[in-house]
Amino acid sequence: MFQPDPINKTQPGLDLLRLPLLGNFLKQRHARTLLQIPLFVISVAMILHGLFGPQLAPRNLATTLTWVHFRGALILVLLLAGNFFCLACPFMLVRNFARKFFRPTRNWPRYLRNKWLSIGLFVGMLFVYEWLDLWASPWLTAWLIVAYFAGALVIDSVFKHATFCKFVCPIGQFNFAASTVSPLEVAVRDQDVCTGCTTKDCIRGVREPAAPLVVIQRGCELALFQPRKVGNIDCTFCLDCVQACPHDNVGILSRVPATELANDTMRSGLGFLSRRKDLAALTIVFAFGALLNAFAMVSPVYALEQWLARRLGVTTEAPVLAIVFGLFLVVEPLVLIGIATWVTRVLGRSKSSLAVIAVRYSYSLVPIGFGIWLAHYSFHFLTGLFTFIPVTQAAVAELGAAILGQPQWTLVGLPTNLVQVFEVGFILLGLFGSLLVSYLLAATDQLAQPARAPLWSFAPWAALALLIAGAALWVMSQPMEMRGLVLGSG
């Protein structure tokens, strides 16, 4: 299987923790807390404005910051750097504070130590977003943020380790999948140093010598042992391993994006990707959910829903929307991936079962899925780039002191025609990534017939990626709802 060069035991290239200013800051013990506090303050402001402020979505901090700016900033940071939102996650600030008073004693149930629950919650969030028009409801958006804080607080106050992050949080699972195409990862600098390490503090934590039960600095709560860690899946960039390592041997290192998806070596905390049906399902939902989420914002989806409503004889949206979700997230993936899997087995003369092929090659869909999410979220983010300014001005003015001046409602963002160029580029970038990963998978498929060229196994997955990219380009060419961006005057 595809592996990094075993001769090179040290990691060359950029290391963020070696940079003079940024590196020195990130290595500080309380750097994460300093990053979390501003986001916590903003989150509280969003909750209060969502509950008590104006209920017109484009004029409320809850909806504007959540559905326009947060999602756009999140996906762009994932593209350029990695999972830095989880590093600065405000939900963990509250959780860590609570753990000063409530020490969790229970382990997460074994049958839930997988991604199935979080996949269900991820799909549920996508469904509720469309069903209840969360983008148009500051009140519901505020309660969603409250629910996130409450969920992280309750679960991690009862269960040990980073249970909420690893097994529950839908945003976290989105970030884990997306960060596989990021150019940076938390990794060891020199494997030889880890080989000679006897304390394994990066996973065990640093303990008080006189009192072994007293933890001075925790190790990785997500069960990722650094010397055997591969890639970004399940890594929240919390940097606890950096703080715990007594040899200063952990950095934030550059790497070739997406190639970890073709690496099927044993991974600490994860096992083999080819055996993880739950992770494969997450990547499938990630990819096809991107297409569904974008399709839900163009006019053809309304024609489809109206047709379904007439055929079913219903007047409520929920059952119709459930059918649309079933078509996009169940039927469509089963048919398309099923065909690609069968063709791969026949053309490549593989000895693997259909299930093994489907799981292994499904990871090639992550880059194109990421490209679609990037195109969609960047559309809202860039066309509404400056909308937070007048909304913030108005929110401060509502307190009785217009110290930021009168709201400048004419501030919006970049022209739509310019943003559409970026959209096309992002989708094509994702397509290139999927083609690269699928070829690496085909080239390293040890159970394929040796006499068959990798192109025979590569072709069906390349065709599937092209099909998804074509559908995405068609969707993005349709007029898209300017959710949360149409500001009235005065």
C-alpha positions as CSV (number, residue, x, y, z in Angstrom):
1,M,0.0,0.0,0.0
2,F,1.0,3.6,-0.5
3,Q,3.4,4.7,2.3
4,P,5.8,7.6,2.9
5,D,9.4,7.0,2.0
6,P,10.7,4.7,4.8
7,I,14.3,5.9,4.3
8,N,13.4,9.4,5.2
9,K,12.9,9.3,9.0
10,T,12.8,13.0,9.4
11,Q,10.2,15.3,8.0
12,P,11.5,18.0,5.7
13,G,9.7,21.2,4.7
14,L,7.7,23.8,6.6
15,D,7.1,23.4,10.4
16,L,4.8,26.1,11.8
17,L,6.2,25.6,15.3
18,R,9.6,26.5,14.0
19,L,8.5,30.0,12.8
20,P,9.7,32.7,15.2
21,L,6.4,34.4,16.2
22,L,3.6,32.0,15.4
23,G,5.6,29.0,16.5
24,N,6.5,30.5,19.8
25,F,2.9,31.5,20.4
26,L,1.4,28.0,19.5
27,K,4.0,26.3,21.8
28,Q,2.8,28.2,24.8
29,R,0.8,26.0,27.2
30,H,-2.2,28.4,27.2
31,A,-2.2,29.2,23.5
32,R,-5.3,27.2,22.9
33,T,-7.2,29.0,25.7
34,L,-6.1,32.4,24.3
35,L,-7.5,31.4,20.9
36,Q,-10.7,30.0,22.4
37,I,-11.7,33.0,24.5
38,P,-12.4,35.4,21.6
39,L,-14.5,32.8,19.8
40,F,-16.4,32.1,23.1
41,V,-17.1,35.9,23.4
42,I,-18.3,36.0,19.8
43,S,-20.4,32.9,20.4
44,V,-22.1,34.4,23.4
45,A,-22.8,37.6,21.4
46,M,-24.3,35.5,18.6
47,I,-26.6,33.6,21.1
48,L,-27.8,36.8,22.8
49,H,-28.4,38.6,19.5
50,G,-30.1,35.6,18.0
51,L,-32.5,35.3,21.0
52,F,-33.1,39.0,21.7
53,G,-32.0,40.9,18.6
54,P,-33.9,41.5,15.3
55,Q,-35.2,38.4,13.7
56,L,-34.4,39.5,10.2
57,A,-31.6,37.1,9.3
58,P,-29.3,39.5,7.3
59,R,-29.4,41.9,10.3
60,N,-28.6,39.4,13.0
61,L,-25.2,38.3,14.2
62,A,-26.3,34.7,14.8
63,T,-27.3,34.0,11.3
64,T,-24.8,36.2,9.5
65,L,-21.7,35.0,11.3
66,T,-22.8,31.4,11.4
67,W,-24.0,30.7,7.9
68,V,-22.0,33.2,6.0
69,H,-18.7,33.9,7.7
70,F,-18.0,31.0,10.0
71,R,-18.6,28.3,7.3
72,G,-16.6,30.3,4.7
73,A,-13.7,31.0,7.1
74,L,-13.7,27.3,8.3
75,I,-13.4,25.8,4.8
76,L,-10.8,28.2,3.6
77,V,-8.6,27.6,6.7
78,L,-9.0,23.9,6.1
79,L,-7.8,24.4,2.6
80,L,-4.8,26.5,3.5
81,A,-3.7,25.1,6.8
82,G,-5.6,22.4,8.6
83,N,-8.0,21.8,11.5
84,F,-7.4,25.0,13.3
85,F,-11.0,25.6,14.2
86,C,-11.0,22.6,16.5
87,L,-7.8,24.0,18.0
88,A,-9.8,27.2,18.9
89,C,-13.1,25.5,19.5
90,P,-15.1,27.6,22.1
91,F,-17.1,24.5,23.1
92,M,-14.0,22.9,24.6
93,L,-13.3,26.1,26.6
94,V,-16.5,25.5,28.5
95,R,-15.9,21.8,28.8
96,N,-12.4,22.3,30.2
97,F,-13.7,24.8,32.7
98,A,-16.4,22.3,33.8
99,R,-13.8,19.5,34.3
100,K,-12.3,21.5,37.1
101,F,-15.4,20.6,39.1
102,F,-16.7,17.4,37.4
103,R,-14.1,14.7,36.8
104,P,-15.5,12.2,34.3
105,T,-15.3,8.5,35.3
106,R,-17.0,6.6,32.6
107,N,-15.7,5.2,29.3
108,W,-17.8,5.8,26.1
109,P,-19.7,2.6,25.3
110,R,-17.7,0.2,23.1
111,Y,-20.5,-0.2,20.5
112,L,-20.5,3.6,20.0
113,R,-16.8,3.9,19.4
114,N,-17.2,4.6,15.7
115,K,-18.5,7.3,13.4
116,W,-22.1,6.0,12.9
117,L,-23.6,8.3,15.6
118,S,-21.8,11.3,14.3
119,I,-22.7,10.5,10.7
120,G,-26.4,10.4,11.7
121,L,-26.0,13.7,13.5
122,F,-24.3,15.2,10.5
123,V,-27.1,14.1,8.2
124,G,-29.6,15.3,10.7
125,M,-28.0,18.8,10.8
126,L,-28.1,19.0,7.0
127,F,-31.8,18.0,7.1
128,V,-32.8,20.4,9.9
129,Y,-30.9,23.2,8.2
130,E,-33.2,22.8,5.1
131,W,-36.4,21.8,6.8
132,L,-36.4,24.6,9.4
133,D,-34.6,27.2,7.2
134,L,-32.0,27.8,9.9
135,W,-30.2,30.3,7.7
136,A,-33.3,32.5,8.0
137,S,-33.9,32.1,11.7
138,P,-31.7,33.8,14.2
139,W,-33.7,32.4,17.1
140,L,-33.2,28.7,16.0
141,T,-29.6,29.3,15.1
142,A,-28.9,30.7,18.6
143,W,-30.5,27.6,20.1
144,L,-28.4,25.4,17.9
145,I,-25.2,27.1,19.3
146,V,-26.6,26.6,22.8
147,A,-27.2,22.9,22.0
148,Y,-23.6,22.5,20.9
149,F,-22.3,24.0,24.1
150,A,-24.7,21.8,26.2
151,G,-23.8,18.7,24.3
152,A,-20.0,19.1,24.7
153,L,-20.5,20.0,28.3
154,V,-22.8,17.1,29.3
155,I,-21.0,14.4,27.3
156,D,-17.5,15.3,28.3
157,S,-18.5,15.8,31.9
158,V,-19.7,12.2,32.1
159,F,-17.3,10.4,29.7
160,K,-13.5,10.4,29.9
161,H,-11.1,11.6,27.1
162,A,-12.3,13.6,24.1
163,T,-15.5,11.7,23.6
164,F,-17.6,14.5,22.1
165,C,-14.9,15.4,19.6
166,K,-14.0,11.9,18.5
167,F,-17.4,10.2,18.4
168,V,-20.2,12.8,18.5
169,C,-19.5,16.3,17.1
170,P,-20.8,16.7,13.5
171,I,-18.6,19.7,12.8
172,G,-15.6,17.8,14.0
173,Q,-16.3,14.9,11.6
174,F,-16.7,17.4,8.8
175,N,-13.3,18.9,9.8
176,F,-11.6,15.5,10.1
177,A,-12.7,14.5,6.5
178,A,-11.9,17.9,5.1
179,S,-8.5,18.2,6.8
180,T,-7.3,15.1,4.9
181,V,-6.7,17.5,2.0
182,S,-5.0,20.1,4.1
183,P,-1.3,20.9,3.5
184,L,-0.3,20.6,7.2
185,E,-0.5,17.9,9.9
186,V,0.6,17.5,13.5
187,A,3.4,14.9,13.3
188,V,6.7,13.8,14.8
189,R,9.9,15.4,13.4
190,D,12.2,12.5,13.8
191,Q,11.0,8.9,14.2
192,D,14.4,7.9,15.8
193,V,13.8,10.2,18.7
194,C,10.4,8.5,19.4
195,T,12.1,5.1,19.1
196,G,14.4,6.0,21.9
197,C,11.7,7.6,24.1
198,T,10.8,5.6,27.2
199,T,8.1,7.7,28.7
200,K,5.6,8.0,25.8
201,D,4.3,11.3,27.3
202,C,2.6,12.3,24.1
203,I,-0.1,9.6,24.7
204,R,0.2,9.1,28.5
205,G,0.6,12.7,29.5
206,V,3.1,14.2,32.0
207,R,2.6,13.1,35.6
208,E,3.8,14.3,38.9
209,P,6.8,12.1,39.9
210,A,5.7,11.9,43.5
211,A,2.0,11.3,42.7
212,P,1.6,9.3,39.5
213,L,-2.1,9.8,39.4
214,V,-1.7,13.6,39.2
215,V,-1.5,14.7,35.5
216,I,0.5,17.9,35.0
217,Q,0.0,17.9,31.2
218,R,-2.5,15.6,29.5
219,G,-1.5,13.5,26.5
220,C,-3.6,13.0,23.4
221,E,-7.2,12.4,24.4
222,L,-8.1,11.1,21.0
223,A,-5.8,8.1,21.4
224,L,-3.4,9.1,18.6
225,F,0.1,7.9,19.5
226,Q,2.3,10.3,17.6
227,P,4.9,7.8,16.3
228,R,2.2,5.7,14.7
229,K,-0.2,8.5,13.8
230,V,-0.9,9.0,10.1
231,G,-2.6,12.0,8.7
232,N,-5.3,14.3,10.1
233,I,-8.3,12.1,10.7
234,D,-9.4,12.4,14.4
235,C,-6.7,15.1,15.1
236,T,-8.1,18.3,16.6
237,F,-4.8,20.1,16.5
238,C,-5.2,20.6,20.3
239,L,-1.3,20.4,20.5
240,D,-1.4,18.5,23.8
241,C,1.2,16.2,22.3
242,V,3.4,19.2,21.7
243,Q,3.1,20.3,25.3
244,A,3.7,16.8,26.6
245,C,6.6,15.7,24.5
246,P,9.8,16.0,26.6
247,H,12.0,16.0,23.4
248,D,10.3,18.8,21.5
249,N,9.8,16.3,18.7
250,V,6.3,17.2,17.5
251,G,5.6,19.9,15.0
252,I,2.9,21.1,12.6
253,L,4.5,19.9,9.4
254,S,3.9,20.4,5.7
255,R,2.9,17.4,3.6
256,V,1.4,16.6,0.2
257,P,-2.4,17.1,0.6
258,A,-4.8,14.1,0.2
259,T,-2.1,11.4,-0.2
260,E,-3.0,10.2,3.3
261,L,-6.2,8.9,1.8
262,A,-4.2,6.4,-0.2
263,N,-2.1,5.3,2.8
264,D,-3.5,2.0,4.3
265,T,-0.9,1.4,6.9
266,M,-1.9,0.7,10.5
267,R,-2.9,4.0,12.2
268,S,-2.9,4.7,15.8
269,G,-6.5,5.2,17.1
270,L,-8.0,4.3,13.8
271,G,-6.6,1.0,12.5
272,F,-6.6,0.3,8.7
273,L,-8.8,2.6,6.6
274,S,-9.7,-0.3,4.3
275,R,-11.4,-2.0,7.3
276,R,-13.3,1.1,8.5
277,K,-16.8,1.0,6.9
278,D,-17.9,3.8,9.2
279,L,-15.1,6.1,8.0
280,A,-15.9,5.2,4.4
281,A,-19.6,6.0,5.0
282,L,-18.5,9.4,6.5
283,T,-16.5,10.2,3.3
284,I,-19.5,9.2,1.1
285,V,-21.9,11.4,3.1
286,F,-19.2,14.2,3.0
287,A,-19.0,14.0,-0.8
288,F,-22.6,13.5,-1.8
289,G,-23.8,15.8,1.0
290,A,-21.8,18.6,-0.5
291,L,-23.7,18.1,-3.8
292,L,-27.0,17.9,-2.0
293,N,-26.4,21.0,0.2
294,A,-25.6,23.0,-2.9
295,F,-28.4,21.6,-5.0
296,A,-30.9,22.6,-2.2
297,M,-30.2,26.3,-3.0
298,V,-31.0,26.3,-6.7
299,S,-34.4,26.5,-8.4
300,P,-34.5,22.9,-9.8
301,V,-34.8,21.5,-6.3
302,Y,-38.0,23.4,-5.8
303,A,-39.5,21.9,-8.9
304,L,-38.5,18.5,-7.8
305,E,-40.0,19.0,-4.3
306,Q,-43.3,20.3,-5.8
307,W,-43.5,17.3,-8.2
308,L,-42.9,14.9,-5.3
309,A,-45.5,16.7,-3.1
310,R,-48.1,16.3,-5.8
311,R,-47.3,12.6,-6.3
312,L,-47.4,11.9,-2.6
313,G,-50.4,14.1,-2.0
314,V,-48.8,15.9,0.9
315,T,-48.7,19.6,1.9
316,T,-45.8,19.5,4.4
317,E,-42.2,19.7,3.5
318,A,-40.6,17.2,5.9
319,P,-41.6,13.9,4.0
320,V,-40.7,15.4,0.6
321,L,-37.3,16.6,2.0
322,A,-36.7,13.2,3.5
323,I,-37.2,11.6,0.1
324,V,-34.8,14.0,-1.5
325,F,-32.2,13.2,1.2
326,G,-32.8,9.5,0.7
327,L,-32.2,9.9,-3.1
328,F,-29.0,11.9,-2.8
329,L,-27.5,10.3,0.3
330,V,-28.6,6.7,-0.1
331,V,-29.9,5.7,-3.5
332,E,-27.5,7.8,-5.6
333,P,-24.3,6.7,-3.7
334,L,-25.4,3.0,-3.7
335,V,-26.0,3.0,-7.4
336,L,-22.9,5.0,-8.5
337,I,-20.4,3.5,-6.1
338,G,-21.9,0.0,-6.7
339,I,-21.3,0.4,-10.4
340,A,-17.8,1.7,-9.9
341,T,-17.0,-1.1,-7.5
342,W,-18.2,-3.8,-9.8
343,V,-16.4,-2.4,-12.8
344,T,-13.2,-2.1,-10.8
345,R,-13.4,-5.8,-9.7
346,V,-14.1,-6.9,-13.3
347,L,-11.6,-4.7,-15.1
348,G,-8.9,-4.9,-12.5
349,R,-9.5,-8.6,-11.9
350,S,-9.2,-7.9,-8.2
351,K,-9.4,-10.7,-5.6
352,S,-11.0,-8.4,-3.1
353,S,-14.7,-8.5,-2.2
354,L,-17.0,-5.8,-3.5
355,A,-17.3,-4.4,0.0
356,V,-13.6,-4.1,0.4
357,I,-13.2,-2.4,-2.9
358,A,-16.1,0.0,-2.2
359,V,-14.6,1.0,1.2
360,R,-11.1,1.4,0.0
361,Y,-11.8,3.5,-3.1
362,S,-14.6,5.6,-1.5
363,Y,-11.8,7.7,0.1
364,S,-11.0,9.0,-3.4
365,L,-14.2,11.0,-3.2
366,V,-13.1,13.2,-0.4
367,P,-11.2,15.8,-2.5
368,I,-14.1,16.4,-5.0
369,G,-16.5,16.6,-2.0
370,F,-14.2,19.2,-0.4
371,G,-14.0,21.1,-3.7
372,I,-17.8,21.3,-3.8
373,W,-18.1,22.4,-0.1
374,L,-15.4,25.0,-0.8
375,A,-17.1,26.3,-3.9
376,H,-20.5,26.5,-2.1
377,Y,-19.3,28.1,1.2
378,S,-16.9,30.5,-0.5
379,F,-19.8,31.8,-2.7
380,H,-21.7,32.9,0.4
381,F,-18.5,34.0,2.2
382,L,-17.0,36.1,-0.6
383,T,-20.3,37.6,-1.8
384,G,-21.1,38.6,1.8
385,L,-17.6,39.3,2.9
386,F,-18.3,42.6,4.5
387,T,-21.8,42.1,5.8
388,F,-20.6,41.5,9.3
389,I,-19.6,45.2,9.6
390,P,-23.1,46.8,9.3
391,V,-24.6,43.9,11.4
392,T,-22.1,44.5,14.2
393,Q,-22.6,48.3,14.0
394,A,-26.3,47.8,14.3
395,A,-25.9,45.3,17.2
396,V,-23.8,47.8,19.1
397,A,-26.2,50.6,18.4
398,E,-29.0,48.6,19.8
399,L,-27.2,48.8,23.2
400,G,-27.7,52.5,23.2
401,A,-24.2,53.6,22.1
402,A,-23.5,53.9,18.3
403,I,-19.7,54.0,19.0
404,L,-19.1,52.1,15.7
405,G,-21.1,54.6,13.7
406,Q,-24.3,54.1,11.7
407,P,-24.7,50.7,9.9
408,Q,-23.3,50.8,6.4
409,W,-25.9,48.4,4.8
410,T,-24.5,48.9,1.4
411,L,-21.4,46.9,2.3
412,V,-21.8,43.4,0.9
413,G,-18.9,41.6,-0.8
414,L,-17.3,40.6,-4.1
415,P,-19.2,40.6,-7.4
416,T,-21.0,37.3,-8.1
417,N,-19.4,36.9,-11.5
418,L,-15.9,37.1,-10.0
419,V,-16.8,34.6,-7.2
420,Q,-18.1,32.2,-9.8
421,V,-14.6,32.0,-11.3
422,F,-13.3,30.8,-7.9
423,E,-16.1,28.3,-7.6
424,V,-15.1,26.6,-10.9
425,G,-11.5,26.6,-9.8
426,F,-12.3,25.0,-6.5
427,I,-14.3,22.2,-8.1
428,L,-11.6,21.5,-10.6
429,L,-9.0,21.5,-7.8
430,G,-11.1,18.9,-6.0
431,L,-11.5,16.9,-9.1
432,F,-7.7,16.8,-9.6
433,G,-7.3,15.6,-6.0
434,S,-9.8,12.8,-6.5
435,L,-8.1,11.7,-9.7
436,L,-4.7,11.6,-7.9
437,V,-6.0,9.6,-4.9
438,S,-7.9,7.1,-7.0
439,Y,-4.8,6.5,-9.2
440,L,-2.6,6.0,-6.1
441,L,-5.2,3.5,-4.8
442,A,-5.2,1.7,-8.1
443,A,-1.4,1.7,-8.4
444,T,-1.0,0.2,-4.9
445,D,-3.9,-2.3,-4.9
446,Q,-2.0,-5.5,-4.0
447,L,-5.1,-7.7,-4.6
448,A,-5.6,-6.6,-8.1
449,Q,-4.3,-8.9,-10.9
450,P,-0.6,-8.0,-11.3
451,A,-0.8,-8.2,-15.1
452,R,-3.5,-5.5,-15.3
453,A,-2.4,-1.9,-15.5
454,P,-3.6,0.4,-12.7
455,L,-5.6,2.3,-15.3
456,W,-8.2,-0.4,-15.4
457,S,-9.0,0.0,-11.7
458,F,-8.5,3.8,-11.9
459,A,-11.0,4.4,-14.8
460,P,-14.3,3.7,-13.0
461,W,-13.5,6.0,-10.1
462,A,-12.1,8.7,-12.4
463,A,-15.4,8.5,-14.3
464,L,-17.4,8.8,-11.0
465,A,-15.3,11.8,-9.9
466,L,-15.9,13.4,-13.3
467,L,-19.6,12.8,-13.1
468,I,-19.8,14.4,-9.6
469,A,-17.7,17.4,-10.7
470,G,-19.9,17.8,-13.8
471,A,-23.0,17.8,-11.6
472,A,-21.4,20.3,-9.3
473,L,-20.5,22.6,-12.1
474,W,-24.1,22.5,-13.4
475,V,-25.5,23.3,-9.9
476,M,-23.1,26.2,-9.4
477,S,-24.1,27.6,-12.8
478,Q,-27.7,27.9,-11.6
479,P,-28.9,31.1,-9.8
480,M,-28.2,30.4,-6.2
481,E,-30.3,31.8,-3.3
482,M,-28.5,34.7,-1.6
483,R,-29.3,33.4,1.9
484,G,-28.6,35.9,4.5
485,L,-27.1,38.5,2.1
486,V,-30.1,40.6,1.0
487,L,-30.0,43.6,3.2
488,G,-32.8,46.1,3.3
489,S,-32.2,49.8,3.5
490,G,-32.3,51.6,6.8
